[in-house]
Amino acid sequence: MKSVKLFEANEENRKIYSIILKNKFDLEIIIDKEDFKNINAKTNLIVLGFNTFDKRACEILIAISSLNTTSKIPILLLLGFVEMGINFPTLNNPFNVIYKPFTASNLLNAISMIQENDVC
C-alpha cells in the first residue's frame, strides 16, 4: 500500500480527506511543521491542503522541498485560492495542484495521475 502524508490546515477538511484516503493508502496525518522532519524515503506522496496559499503555506512548501528526506517526494496541493502577490516557488519535488472545492473522485484522480507519471 502506498504511503501518503496529509497536512491540512483546516480540521474539518482534514477529517474529510482522511475518510477519502485512509481506505486506499497508508495514511498519516501531519499536524505541524515539526512532523515533516519525520517523513522518510518510504513516503510516496505528500498531500498539503490550504484554504489560502499565502506566505505561511509557501514557507511550508519550501521547507519540504529543501529537506533532504522530502525533496524528491511528489506533492499534491489542495488549495482554496492563491493570495495576490504570492507565487509558487521553484521546487525540487514534482507537484500538482487542485483547487477547492473538489469531489472525492477529483482527489483520487489527481493522485492516480501522479502515480501514472511514475513519480509516486
Jmol script that loads the backbone (N, CA, C; Angstrom):
load data "model"
ATOM      1  N   MET A   1       0.842  -1.182   0.000  1.00  0.00           N
ATOM      2  CA  MET A   1       0.000   0.000   0.000  1.00  0.00           C
ATOM      3  C   MET A   1       0.887   1.244   0.000  1.00  0.00           C
ATOM      4  N   LYS A   2       0.517   2.234  -0.795  1.00  0.00           N
ATOM      5  CA  LYS A   2       1.270   3.485  -0.887  1.00  0.00           C
ATOM      6  C   LYS A   2       1.161   4.281   0.405  1.00  0.00           C
ATOM      7  N   SER A   3       2.259   4.924   0.772  1.00  0.00           N
ATOM      8  CA  SER A   3       2.305   5.740   1.982  1.00  0.00           C
ATOM      9  C   SER A   3       2.051   7.201   1.624  1.00  0.00           C
ATOM     10  N   VAL A   4       1.029   7.787   2.244  1.00  0.00           N
ATOM     11  CA  VAL A   4       0.658   9.175   1.994  1.00  0.00           C
ATOM     12  C   VAL A   4       0.673   9.935   3.321  1.00  0.00           C
ATOM     13  N   LYS A   5       1.309  11.108   3.307  1.00  0.00           N
ATOM     14  CA  LYS A   5       1.293  12.005   4.458  1.00  0.00           C
ATOM     15  C   LYS A   5       0.366  13.160   4.115  1.00  0.00           C
ATOM     16  N   LEU A   6      -0.550  13.477   5.023  1.00  0.00           N
ATOM     17  CA  LEU A   6      -1.542  14.517   4.786  1.00  0.00           C
ATOM     18  C   LEU A   6      -1.371  15.645   5.787  1.00  0.00           C
ATOM     19  N   PHE A   7      -1.210  16.854   5.272  1.00  0.00           N
ATOM     20  CA  PHE A   7      -1.254  18.060   6.098  1.00  0.00           C
ATOM     21  C   PHE A   7      -2.387  18.912   5.565  1.00  0.00           C
ATOM     22  N   GLU A   8      -3.350  19.194   6.406  1.00  0.00           N
ATOM     23  CA  GLU A   8      -4.459  20.085   6.046  1.00  0.00           C
ATOM     24  C   GLU A   8      -4.654  21.047   7.196  1.00  0.00           C
ATOM     25  N   ALA A   9      -4.591  22.332   6.905  1.00  0.00           N
ATOM     26  CA  ALA A   9      -4.682  23.356   7.936  1.00  0.00           C
ATOM     27  C   ALA A   9      -6.064  23.393   8.600  1.00  0.00           C
ATOM     28  N   ASN A  10      -7.106  23.082   7.856  1.00  0.00           N
ATOM     29  CA  ASN A  10      -8.473  23.131   8.358  1.00  0.00           C
ATOM     30  C   ASN A  10      -8.874  21.767   8.911  1.00  0.00           C
ATOM     31  N   GLU A  11      -9.247  21.722  10.189  1.00  0.00           N
ATOM     32  CA  GLU A  11      -9.559  20.443  10.843  1.00  0.00           C
ATOM     33  C   GLU A  11     -10.719  19.694  10.182  1.00  0.00           C
ATOM     34  N   GLU A  12     -11.759  20.408   9.794  1.00  0.00           N
ATOM     35  CA  GLU A  12     -12.902  19.763   9.145  1.00  0.00           C
ATOM     36  C   GLU A  12     -12.499  19.136   7.817  1.00  0.00           C
ATOM     37  N   ASN A  13     -11.731  19.874   7.012  1.00  0.00           N
ATOM     38  CA  ASN A  13     -11.236  19.326   5.745  1.00  0.00           C
ATOM     39  C   ASN A  13     -10.337  18.123   5.987  1.00  0.00           C
ATOM     40  N   ARG A  14      -9.497  18.209   7.021  1.00  0.00           N
ATOM     41  CA  ARG A  14      -8.579  17.112   7.349  1.00  0.00           C
ATOM     42  C   ARG A  14      -9.360  15.819   7.612  1.00  0.00           C
ATOM     43  N   LYS A  15     -10.466  15.923   8.336  1.00  0.00           N
ATOM     44  CA  LYS A  15     -11.289  14.747   8.611  1.00  0.00           C
ATOM     45  C   LYS A  15     -11.893  14.180   7.331  1.00  0.00           C
ATOM     46  N   ILE A  16     -12.389  15.058   6.466  1.00  0.00           N
ATOM     47  CA  ILE A  16     -12.990  14.612   5.201  1.00  0.00           C
ATOM     48  C   ILE A  16     -11.947  13.924   4.323  1.00  0.00           C
ATOM     49  N   TYR A  17     -10.772  14.546   4.150  1.00  0.00           N
ATOM     50  CA  TYR A  17      -9.727  13.950   3.309  1.00  0.00           C
ATOM     51  C   TYR A  17      -9.246  12.630   3.889  1.00  0.00           C
ATOM     52  N   SER A  18      -9.201  12.538   5.215  1.00  0.00           N
ATOM     53  CA  SER A  18      -8.793  11.291   5.859  1.00  0.00           C
ATOM     54  C   SER A  18      -9.747  10.156   5.505  1.00  0.00           C
ATOM     55  N   ILE A  19     -11.038  10.453   5.539  1.00  0.00           N
ATOM     56  CA  ILE A  19     -12.042   9.439   5.194  1.00  0.00           C
ATOM     57  C   ILE A  19     -11.847   8.961   3.760  1.00  0.00           C
ATOM     58  N   ILE A  20     -11.583   9.895   2.852  1.00  0.00           N
ATOM     59  CA  ILE A  20     -11.406   9.559   1.437  1.00  0.00           C
ATOM     60  C   ILE A  20     -10.144   8.721   1.220  1.00  0.00           C
ATOM     61  N   LEU A  21      -9.058   9.093   1.887  1.00  0.00           N
ATOM     62  CA  LEU A  21      -7.754   8.491   1.597  1.00  0.00           C
ATOM     63  C   LEU A  21      -7.410   7.247   2.404  1.00  0.00           C
ATOM     64  N   LYS A  22      -7.962   7.095   3.608  1.00  0.00           N
ATOM     65  CA  LYS A  22      -7.483   6.043   4.501  1.00  0.00           C
ATOM     66  C   LYS A  22      -7.771   4.628   4.010  1.00  0.00           C
ATOM     67  N   ASN A  23      -8.769   4.433   3.175  1.00  0.00           N
ATOM     68  CA  ASN A  23      -9.072   3.089   2.673  1.00  0.00           C
ATOM     69  C   ASN A  23      -8.179   2.662   1.514  1.00  0.00           C
ATOM     70  N   LYS A  24      -7.551   3.622   0.858  1.00  0.00           N
ATOM     71  CA  LYS A  24      -6.726   3.303  -0.307  1.00  0.00           C
ATOM     72  C   LYS A  24      -5.230   3.435  -0.046  1.00  0.00           C
ATOM     73  N   PHE A  25      -4.861   4.129   1.032  1.00  0.00           N
ATOM     74  CA  PHE A  25      -3.458   4.417   1.286  1.00  0.00           C
ATOM     75  C   PHE A  25      -3.111   4.217   2.754  1.00  0.00           C
ATOM     76  N   ASP A  26      -1.838   3.989   3.005  1.00  0.00           N
ATOM     77  CA  ASP A  26      -1.317   4.004   4.367  1.00  0.00           C
ATOM     78  C   ASP A  26      -1.175   5.484   4.713  1.00  0.00           C
ATOM     79  N   LEU A  27      -2.139   6.016   5.446  1.00  0.00           N
ATOM     80  CA  LEU A  27      -2.256   7.459   5.664  1.00  0.00           C
ATOM     81  C   LEU A  27      -1.746   7.863   7.031  1.00  0.00           C
ATOM     82  N   GLU A  28      -0.944   8.926   7.046  1.00  0.00           N
ATOM     83  CA  GLU A  28      -0.513   9.530   8.307  1.00  0.00           C
ATOM     84  C   GLU A  28      -0.856  11.013   8.253  1.00  0.00           C
ATOM     85  N   ILE A  29      -1.466  11.507   9.326  1.00  0.00           N
ATOM     86  CA  ILE A  29      -1.835  12.916   9.422  1.00  0.00           C
ATOM     87  C   ILE A  29      -0.662  13.684  10.023  1.00  0.00           C
ATOM     88  N   ILE A  30      -0.336  14.806   9.405  1.00  0.00           N
ATOM     89  CA  ILE A  30       0.723  15.683   9.891  1.00  0.00           C
ATOM     90  C   ILE A  30       0.049  16.939  10.430  1.00  0.00           C
ATOM     91  N   ILE A  31       0.359  17.273  11.674  1.00  0.00           N
ATOM     92  CA  ILE A  31      -0.307  18.397  12.323  1.00  0.00           C
ATOM     93  C   ILE A  31       0.503  19.692  12.235  1.00  0.00           C
ATOM     94  N   ASP A  32       1.819  19.615  12.399  1.00  0.00           N
ATOM     95  CA  ASP A  32       2.623  20.836  12.358  1.00  0.00           C
ATOM     96  C   ASP A  32       3.938  20.602  11.623  1.00  0.00           C
ATOM     97  N   LYS A  33       4.682  21.690  11.423  1.00  0.00           N
ATOM     98  CA  LYS A  33       5.927  21.626  10.639  1.00  0.00           C
ATOM     99  C   LYS A  33       6.937  20.639  11.207  1.00  0.00           C
ATOM    100  N   GLU A  34       6.964  20.461  12.508  1.00  0.00           N
ATOM    101  CA  GLU A  34       7.912  19.529  13.128  1.00  0.00           C
ATOM    102  C   GLU A  34       7.693  18.102  12.640  1.00  0.00           C
ATOM    103  N   ASP A  35       6.440  17.741  12.354  1.00  0.00           N
ATOM    104  CA  ASP A  35       6.126  16.391  11.879  1.00  0.00           C
ATOM    105  C   ASP A  35       6.745  16.096  10.511  1.00  0.00           C
ATOM    106  N   PHE A  36       7.012  17.132   9.725  1.00  0.00           N
ATOM    107  CA  PHE A  36       7.610  16.915   8.405  1.00  0.00           C
ATOM    108  C   PHE A  36       9.012  16.326   8.517  1.00  0.00           C
ATOM    109  N   LYS A  37       9.684  16.576   9.628  1.00  0.00           N
ATOM    110  CA  LYS A  37      11.028  16.048   9.824  1.00  0.00           C
ATOM    111  C   LYS A  37      11.022  14.533   9.976  1.00  0.00           C
ATOM    112  N   ASN A  38       9.865  13.955  10.283  1.00  0.00           N
ATOM    113  CA  ASN A  38       9.755  12.511  10.464  1.00  0.00           C
ATOM    114  C   ASN A  38       9.388  11.772   9.181  1.00  0.00           C
ATOM    115  N   ILE A  39       9.199  12.492   8.104  1.00  0.00           N
ATOM    116  CA  ILE A  39       8.886  11.849   6.826  1.00  0.00           C
ATOM    117  C   ILE A  39      10.169  11.242   6.276  1.00  0.00           C
ATOM    118  N   ASN A  40      10.058  10.002   5.794  1.00  0.00           N
ATOM    119  CA  ASN A  40      11.243   9.333   5.252  1.00  0.00           C
ATOM    120  C   ASN A  40      11.037   8.949   3.789  1.00  0.00           C
ATOM    121  N   ALA A  41      12.033   8.324   3.221  1.00  0.00           N
ATOM    122  CA  ALA A  41      12.027   7.982   1.795  1.00  0.00           C
ATOM    123  C   ALA A  41      10.938   6.974   1.436  1.00  0.00           C
ATOM    124  N   LYS A  42      10.357   6.303   2.403  1.00  0.00           N
ATOM    125  CA  LYS A  42       9.296   5.340   2.119  1.00  0.00           C
ATOM    126  C   LYS A  42       7.957   6.016   1.847  1.00  0.00           C
ATOM    127  N   THR A  43       7.878   7.307   2.083  1.00  0.00           N
ATOM    128  CA  THR A  43       6.657   8.067   1.792  1.00  0.00           C
ATOM    129  C   THR A  43       6.543   8.237   0.281  1.00  0.00           C
ATOM    130  N   ASN A  44       5.366   7.924  -0.254  1.00  0.00           N
ATOM    131  CA  ASN A  44       5.155   8.013  -1.700  1.00  0.00           C
ATOM    132  C   ASN A  44       4.556   9.335  -2.162  1.00  0.00           C
ATOM    133  N   LEU A  45       3.841  10.028  -1.248  1.00  0.00           N
ATOM    134  CA  LEU A  45       3.159  11.258  -1.644  1.00  0.00           C
ATOM    135  C   LEU A  45       2.897  12.110  -0.408  1.00  0.00           C
ATOM    136  N   ILE A  46       3.054  13.414  -0.568  1.00  0.00           N
ATOM    137  CA  ILE A  46       2.695  14.375   0.471  1.00  0.00           C
ATOM    138  C   ILE A  46       1.523  15.194  -0.063  1.00  0.00           C
ATOM    139  N   VAL A  47       0.420  15.214   0.680  1.00  0.00           N
ATOM    140  CA  VAL A  47      -0.761  15.988   0.309  1.00  0.00           C
ATOM    141  C   VAL A  47      -0.849  17.164   1.275  1.00  0.00           C
ATOM    142  N   LEU A  48      -0.811  18.381   0.726  1.00  0.00           N
ATOM    143  CA  LEU A  48      -0.870  19.604   1.529  1.00  0.00           C
ATOM    144  C   LEU A  48      -2.138  20.367   1.182  1.00  0.00           C
ATOM    145  N   GLY A  49      -2.953  20.669   2.188  1.00  0.00           N
ATOM    146  CA  GLY A  49      -4.184  21.407   1.958  1.00  0.00           C
ATOM    147  C   GLY A  49      -4.179  22.742   2.666  1.00  0.00           C
ATOM    148  N   PHE A  50      -4.496  23.788   1.925  1.00  0.00           N
ATOM    149  CA  PHE A  50      -4.587  25.142   2.475  1.00  0.00           C
ATOM    150  C   PHE A  50      -5.799  25.822   1.872  1.00  0.00           C
ATOM    151  N   ASN A  51      -6.554  26.539   2.706  1.00  0.00           N
ATOM    152  CA  ASN A  51      -7.646  27.340   2.154  1.00  0.00           C
ATOM    153  C   ASN A  51      -7.081  28.507   1.355  1.00  0.00           C
ATOM    154  N   THR A  52      -5.969  29.079   1.831  1.00  0.00           N
ATOM    155  CA  THR A  52      -5.304  30.180   1.144  1.00  0.00           C
ATOM    156  C   THR A  52      -3.830  29.830   0.977  1.00  0.00           C
ATOM    157  N   PHE A  53      -3.335  29.901  -0.255  1.00  0.00           N
ATOM    158  CA  PHE A  53      -1.903  29.734  -0.471  1.00  0.00           C
ATOM    159  C   PHE A  53      -1.276  31.096  -0.215  1.00  0.00           C
ATOM    160  N   ASP A  54      -0.760  31.273   1.009  1.00  0.00           N
ATOM    161  CA  ASP A  54      -0.197  32.541   1.434  1.00  0.00           C
ATOM    162  C   ASP A  54       1.279  32.348   1.796  1.00  0.00           C
ATOM    163  N   LYS A  55       1.847  33.351   2.453  1.00  0.00           N
ATOM    164  CA  LYS A  55       3.270  33.297   2.808  1.00  0.00           C
ATOM    165  C   LYS A  55       3.582  32.077   3.675  1.00  0.00           C
ATOM    166  N   ARG A  56       2.715  31.774   4.657  1.00  0.00           N
ATOM    167  CA  ARG A  56       2.934  30.623   5.538  1.00  0.00           C
ATOM    168  C   ARG A  56       2.924  29.313   4.745  1.00  0.00           C
ATOM    169  N   ALA A  57       1.947  29.157   3.867  1.00  0.00           N
ATOM    170  CA  ALA A  57       1.855  27.947   3.049  1.00  0.00           C
ATOM    171  C   ALA A  57       3.075  27.813   2.138  1.00  0.00           C
ATOM    172  N   CYS A  58       3.490  28.923   1.574  1.00  0.00           N
ATOM    173  CA  CYS A  58       4.673  28.936   0.708  1.00  0.00           C
ATOM    174  C   CYS A  58       5.915  28.519   1.499  1.00  0.00           C
ATOM    175  N   GLU A  59       6.044  28.999   2.733  1.00  0.00           N
ATOM    176  CA  GLU A  59       7.189  28.639   3.577  1.00  0.00           C
ATOM    177  C   GLU A  59       7.201  27.144   3.885  1.00  0.00           C
ATOM    178  N   ILE A  60       6.031  26.561   4.142  1.00  0.00           N
ATOM    179  CA  ILE A  60       5.953  25.121   4.394  1.00  0.00           C
ATOM    180  C   ILE A  60       6.372  24.349   3.156  1.00  0.00           C
ATOM    181  N   LEU A  61       5.878  24.777   1.998  1.00  0.00           N
ATOM    182  CA  LEU A  61       6.230  24.120   0.741  1.00  0.00           C
ATOM    183  C   LEU A  61       7.730  24.188   0.482  1.00  0.00           C
ATOM    184  N   ILE A  62       8.337  25.334   0.692  1.00  0.00           N
ATOM    185  CA  ILE A  62       9.785  25.489   0.509  1.00  0.00           C
ATOM    186  C   ILE A  62      10.553  24.631   1.508  1.00  0.00           C
ATOM    187  N   ALA A  63      10.092  24.585   2.747  1.00  0.00           N
ATOM    188  CA  ALA A  63      10.764  23.765   3.763  1.00  0.00           C
ATOM    189  C   ALA A  63      10.755  22.287   3.381  1.00  0.00           C
ATOM    190  N   ILE A  64       9.632  21.807   2.882  1.00  0.00           N
ATOM    191  CA  ILE A  64       9.542  20.405   2.464  1.00  0.00           C
ATOM    192  C   ILE A  64      10.489  20.134   1.309  1.00  0.00           C
ATOM    193  N   SER A  65      10.520  21.045   0.365  1.00  0.00           N
ATOM    194  CA  SER A  65      11.372  20.868  -0.807  1.00  0.00           C
ATOM    195  C   SER A  65      12.857  20.943  -0.468  1.00  0.00           C
ATOM    196  N   SER A  66      13.194  21.640   0.600  1.00  0.00           N
ATOM    197  CA  SER A  66      14.611  21.815   0.927  1.00  0.00           C
ATOM    198  C   SER A  66      15.155  20.732   1.864  1.00  0.00           C
ATOM    199  N   LEU A  67      14.264  19.985   2.536  1.00  0.00           N
ATOM    200  CA  LEU A  67      14.739  18.904   3.394  1.00  0.00           C
ATOM    201  C   LEU A  67      15.233  17.745   2.540  1.00  0.00           C
ATOM    202  N   ASN A  68      16.375  17.210   2.875  1.00  0.00           N
ATOM    203  CA  ASN A  68      16.960  16.116   2.107  1.00  0.00           C
ATOM    204  C   ASN A  68      16.020  14.912   2.021  1.00  0.00           C
ATOM    205  N   THR A  69      15.340  14.596   3.115  1.00  0.00           N
ATOM    206  CA  THR A  69      14.479  13.414   3.152  1.00  0.00           C
ATOM    207  C   THR A  69      13.174  13.587   2.380  1.00  0.00           C
ATOM    208  N   THR A  70      12.754  14.816   2.115  1.00  0.00           N
ATOM    209  CA  THR A  70      11.469  15.040   1.445  1.00  0.00           C
ATOM    210  C   THR A  70      11.590  15.724   0.085  1.00  0.00           C
ATOM    211  N   SER A  71      12.781  16.038  -0.346  1.00  0.00           N
ATOM    212  CA  SER A  71      12.958  16.853  -1.552  1.00  0.00           C
ATOM    213  C   SER A  71      12.589  16.154  -2.859  1.00  0.00           C
ATOM    214  N   LYS A  72      12.429  14.860  -2.859  1.00  0.00           N
ATOM    215  CA  LYS A  72      12.087  14.133  -4.096  1.00  0.00           C
ATOM    216  C   LYS A  72      10.681  13.543  -4.068  1.00  0.00           C
ATOM    217  N   ILE A  73       9.996  13.680  -2.941  1.00  0.00           N
ATOM    218  CA  ILE A  73       8.658  13.097  -2.805  1.00  0.00           C
ATOM    219  C   ILE A  73       7.640  14.004  -3.503  1.00  0.00           C
ATOM    220  N   PRO A  74       6.792  13.439  -4.362  1.00  0.00           N
ATOM    221  CA  PRO A  74       5.771  14.253  -5.034  1.00  0.00           C
ATOM    222  C   PRO A  74       4.820  14.903  -4.033  1.00  0.00           C
ATOM    223  N   ILE A  75       4.337  16.091  -4.404  1.00  0.00           N
ATOM    224  CA  ILE A  75       3.432  16.859  -3.554  1.00  0.00           C
ATOM    225  C   ILE A  75       2.154  17.165  -4.339  1.00  0.00           C
ATOM    226  N   LEU A  76       1.019  16.972  -3.671  1.00  0.00           N
ATOM    227  CA  LEU A  76      -0.265  17.377  -4.227  1.00  0.00           C
ATOM    228  C   LEU A  76      -0.790  18.496  -3.350  1.00  0.00           C
ATOM    229  N   LEU A  77      -0.991  19.669  -3.941  1.00  0.00           N
ATOM    230  CA  LEU A  77      -1.521  20.834  -3.221  1.00  0.00           C
ATOM    231  C   LEU A  77      -3.028  20.917  -3.417  1.00  0.00           C
ATOM    232  N   LEU A  78      -3.752  21.071  -2.307  1.00  0.00           N
ATOM    233  CA  LEU A  78      -5.197  21.257  -2.328  1.00  0.00           C
ATOM    234  C   LEU A  78      -5.446  22.686  -1.860  1.00  0.00           C
ATOM    235  N   LEU A  79      -5.838  23.570  -2.776  1.00  0.00           N
ATOM    236  CA  LEU A  79      -5.895  25.000  -2.463  1.00  0.00           C
ATOM    237  C   LEU A  79      -7.274  25.594  -2.681  1.00  0.00           C
ATOM    238  N   GLY A  80      -7.631  26.511  -1.786  1.00  0.00           N
ATOM    239  CA  GLY A  80      -8.839  27.299  -1.981  1.00  0.00           C
ATOM    240  C   GLY A  80      -8.567  28.395  -3.008  1.00  0.00           C
ATOM    241  N   PHE A  81      -7.548  29.215  -2.726  1.00  0.00           N
ATOM    242  CA  PHE A  81      -7.113  30.233  -3.682  1.00  0.00           C
ATOM    243  C   PHE A  81      -5.695  30.650  -3.329  1.00  0.00           C
ATOM    244  N   VAL A  82      -5.062  31.343  -4.265  1.00  0.00           N
ATOM    245  CA  VAL A  82      -3.696  31.820  -4.081  1.00  0.00           C
ATOM    246  C   VAL A  82      -3.757  33.312  -3.762  1.00  0.00           C
ATOM    247  N   GLU A  83      -3.140  33.699  -2.643  1.00  0.00           N
ATOM    248  CA  GLU A  83      -3.123  35.101  -2.232  1.00  0.00           C
ATOM    249  C   GLU A  83      -2.400  35.944  -3.277  1.00  0.00           C
ATOM    250  N   MET A  84      -2.940  37.116  -3.547  1.00  0.00           N
ATOM    251  CA  MET A  84      -2.347  38.023  -4.527  1.00  0.00           C
ATOM    252  C   MET A  84      -0.893  38.335  -4.152  1.00  0.00           C
ATOM    253  N   GLY A  85       0.000  38.248  -5.110  1.00  0.00           N
ATOM    254  CA  GLY A  85       1.408  38.548  -4.877  1.00  0.00           C
ATOM    255  C   GLY A  85       2.233  37.354  -4.439  1.00  0.00           C
ATOM    256  N   ILE A  86       1.597  36.217  -4.175  1.00  0.00           N
ATOM    257  CA  ILE A  86       2.322  35.007  -3.778  1.00  0.00           C
ATOM    258  C   ILE A  86       2.422  34.098  -4.994  1.00  0.00           C
ATOM    259  N   ASN A  87       3.631  33.699  -5.328  1.00  0.00           N
ATOM    260  CA  ASN A  87       3.863  32.811  -6.462  1.00  0.00           C
ATOM    261  C   ASN A  87       4.322  31.450  -5.973  1.00  0.00           C
ATOM    262  N   PHE A  88       4.062  30.427  -6.775  1.00  0.00           N
ATOM    263  CA  PHE A  88       4.561  29.107  -6.437  1.00  0.00           C
ATOM    264  C   PHE A  88       6.076  29.121  -6.558  1.00  0.00           C
ATOM    265  N   PRO A  89       6.762  28.612  -5.548  1.00  0.00           N
ATOM    266  CA  PRO A  89       8.227  28.586  -5.615  1.00  0.00           C
ATOM    267  C   PRO A  89       8.711  27.502  -6.564  1.00  0.00           C
ATOM    268  N   THR A  90       9.959  27.617  -6.996  1.00  0.00           N
ATOM    269  CA  THR A  90      10.581  26.555  -7.766  1.00  0.00           C
ATOM    270  C   THR A  90      10.933  25.444  -6.792  1.00  0.00           C
ATOM    271  N   LEU A  91      10.506  24.238  -7.107  1.00  0.00           N
ATOM    272  CA  LEU A  91      10.687  23.114  -6.196  1.00  0.00           C
ATOM    273  C   LEU A  91      11.529  22.007  -6.814  1.00  0.00           C
ATOM    274  N   ASN A  92      12.186  21.249  -5.950  1.00  0.00           N
ATOM    275  CA  ASN A  92      12.849  20.026  -6.390  1.00  0.00           C
ATOM    276  C   ASN A  92      11.803  18.940  -6.633  1.00  0.00           C
ATOM    277  N   ASN A  93      10.734  18.979  -5.860  1.00  0.00           N
ATOM    278  CA  ASN A  93       9.697  17.958  -5.913  1.00  0.00           C
ATOM    279  C   ASN A  93       8.795  18.149  -7.123  1.00  0.00           C
ATOM    280  N   PRO A  94       8.356  17.035  -7.737  1.00  0.00           N
ATOM    281  CA  PRO A  94       7.265  17.171  -8.699  1.00  0.00           C
ATOM    282  C   PRO A  94       6.004  17.515  -7.910  1.00  0.00           C
ATOM    283  N   PHE A  95       5.166  18.430  -8.425  1.00  0.00           N
ATOM    284  CA  PHE A  95       3.943  18.748  -7.698  1.00  0.00           C
ATOM    285  C   PHE A  95       2.804  19.054  -8.653  1.00  0.00           C
ATOM    286  N   ASN A  96       1.604  18.902  -8.119  1.00  0.00           N
ATOM    287  CA  ASN A  96       0.382  19.166  -8.860  1.00  0.00           C
ATOM    288  C   ASN A  96      -0.548  19.940  -7.937  1.00  0.00           C
ATOM    289  N   VAL A  97      -1.485  20.682  -8.502  1.00  0.00           N
ATOM    290  CA  VAL A  97      -2.414  21.496  -7.723  1.00  0.00           C
ATOM    291  C   VAL A  97      -3.834  21.185  -8.166  1.00  0.00           C
ATOM    292  N   ILE A  98      -4.733  20.994  -7.183  1.00  0.00           N
ATOM    293  CA  ILE A  98      -6.159  21.008  -7.479  1.00  0.00           C
ATOM    294  C   ILE A  98      -6.797  22.033  -6.544  1.00  0.00           C
ATOM    295  N   TYR A  99      -7.804  22.703  -7.062  1.00  0.00           N
ATOM    296  CA  TYR A  99      -8.425  23.802  -6.324  1.00  0.00           C
ATOM    297  C   TYR A  99      -9.735  23.374  -5.689  1.00  0.00           C
ATOM    298  N   LYS A 100      -9.954  23.859  -4.471  1.00  0.00           N
ATOM    299  CA  LYS A 100     -11.184  23.600  -3.735  1.00  0.00           C
ATOM    300  C   LYS A 100     -12.288  24.476  -4.310  1.00  0.00           C
ATOM    301  N   PRO A 101     -13.512  24.037  -4.350  1.00  0.00           N
ATOM    302  CA  PRO A 101     -13.990  22.735  -3.907  1.00  0.00           C
ATOM    303  C   PRO A 101     -13.749  21.688  -4.986  1.00  0.00           C
ATOM    304  N   PHE A 102     -13.582  20.458  -4.555  1.00  0.00           N
ATOM    305  CA  PHE A 102     -13.429  19.335  -5.473  1.00  0.00           C
ATOM    306  C   PHE A 102     -14.135  18.142  -4.871  1.00  0.00           C
ATOM    307  N   THR A 103     -14.347  17.129  -5.708  1.00  0.00           N
ATOM    308  CA  THR A 103     -15.023  15.921  -5.240  1.00  0.00           C
ATOM    309  C   THR A 103     -13.989  14.888  -4.812  1.00  0.00           C
ATOM    310  N   ALA A 104     -14.465  13.851  -4.141  1.00  0.00           N
ATOM    311  CA  ALA A 104     -13.574  12.750  -3.747  1.00  0.00           C
ATOM    312  C   ALA A 104     -12.924  12.129  -4.980  1.00  0.00           C
ATOM    313  N   SER A 105     -13.697  11.985  -6.054  1.00  0.00           N
ATOM    314  CA  SER A 105     -13.125  11.387  -7.269  1.00  0.00           C
ATOM    315  C   SER A 105     -12.070  12.304  -7.888  1.00  0.00           C
ATOM    316  N   ASN A 106     -12.237  13.638  -7.800  1.00  0.00           N
ATOM    317  CA  ASN A 106     -11.196  14.557  -8.281  1.00  0.00           C
ATOM    318  C   ASN A 106      -9.890  14.333  -7.527  1.00  0.00           C
ATOM    319  N   LEU A 107      -9.995  14.179  -6.200  1.00  0.00           N
ATOM    320  CA  LEU A 107      -8.811  13.956  -5.370  1.00  0.00           C
ATOM    321  C   LEU A 107      -8.126  12.644  -5.733  1.00  0.00           C
ATOM    322  N   LEU A 108      -8.898  11.575  -5.833  1.00  0.00           N
ATOM    323  CA  LEU A 108      -8.316  10.272  -6.167  1.00  0.00           C
ATOM    324  C   LEU A 108      -7.760  10.251  -7.586  1.00  0.00           C
ATOM    325  N   ASN A 109      -8.417  10.939  -8.509  1.00  0.00           N
ATOM    326  CA  ASN A 109      -7.904  11.025  -9.888  1.00  0.00           C
ATOM    327  C   ASN A 109      -6.582  11.781  -9.944  1.00  0.00           C
ATOM    328  N   ALA A 110      -6.455  12.859  -9.170  1.00  0.00           N
ATOM    329  CA  ALA A 110      -5.203  13.621  -9.140  1.00  0.00           C
ATOM    330  C   ALA A 110      -4.066  12.755  -8.618  1.00  0.00           C
ATOM    331  N   ILE A 111      -4.339  11.958  -7.590  1.00  0.00           N
ATOM    332  CA  ILE A 111      -3.312  11.056  -7.064  1.00  0.00           C
ATOM    333  C   ILE A 111      -2.970   9.985  -8.091  1.00  0.00           C
ATOM    334  N   SER A 112      -3.977   9.450  -8.777  1.00  0.00           N
ATOM    335  CA  SER A 112      -3.733   8.444  -9.818  1.00  0.00           C
ATOM    336  C   SER A 112      -2.856   8.993 -10.938  1.00  0.00           C
ATOM    337  N   MET A 113      -3.098  10.259 -11.318  1.00  0.00           N
ATOM    338  CA  MET A 113      -2.276  10.873 -12.375  1.00  0.00           C
ATOM    339  C   MET A 113      -0.817  10.984 -11.933  1.00  0.00           C
ATOM    340  N   ILE A 114      -0.602  11.325 -10.687  1.00  0.00           N
ATOM    341  CA  ILE A 114       0.763  11.404 -10.173  1.00  0.00           C
ATOM    342  C   ILE A 114       1.400  10.022 -10.211  1.00  0.00           C
ATOM    343  N   GLN A 115       0.658   9.001  -9.814  1.00  0.00           N
ATOM    344  CA  GLN A 115       1.183   7.640  -9.827  1.00  0.00           C
ATOM    345  C   GLN A 115       1.481   7.166 -11.252  1.00  0.00           C
ATOM    346  N   GLU A 116       0.605   7.483 -12.191  1.00  0.00           N
ATOM    347  CA  GLU A 116       0.793   7.077 -13.589  1.00  0.00           C
ATOM    348  C   GLU A 116       2.040   7.697 -14.213  1.00  0.00           C
ATOM    349  N   ASN A 117       2.416   8.875 -13.743  1.00  0.00           N
ATOM    350  CA  ASN A 117       3.604   9.542 -14.269  1.00  0.00           C
ATOM    351  C   ASN A 117       4.873   9.037 -13.605  1.00  0.00           C
ATOM    352  N   ASP A 118       4.770   7.907 -12.874  1.00  0.00           N
ATOM    353  CA  ASP A 118       5.916   7.253 -12.236  1.00  0.00           C
ATOM    354  C   ASP A 118       6.690   8.155 -11.294  1.00  0.00           C
ATOM    355  N   VAL A 119       6.030   9.114 -10.676  1.00  0.00           N
ATOM    356  CA  VAL A 119       6.728   9.928  -9.680  1.00  0.00           C
ATOM    357  C   VAL A 119       6.298   9.533  -8.279  1.00  0.00           C
ATOM    358  N   CYS A 120       5.353   8.623  -8.177  1.00  0.00           N
ATOM    359  CA  CYS A 120       4.858   8.227  -6.864  1.00  0.00           C
ATOM    360  C   CYS A 120       5.044   6.736  -6.677  1.00  0.00           C
TER     361      CYS A 120
END
end "model"
wireframe off; spacefill off
backbone 0.3
color backbone group
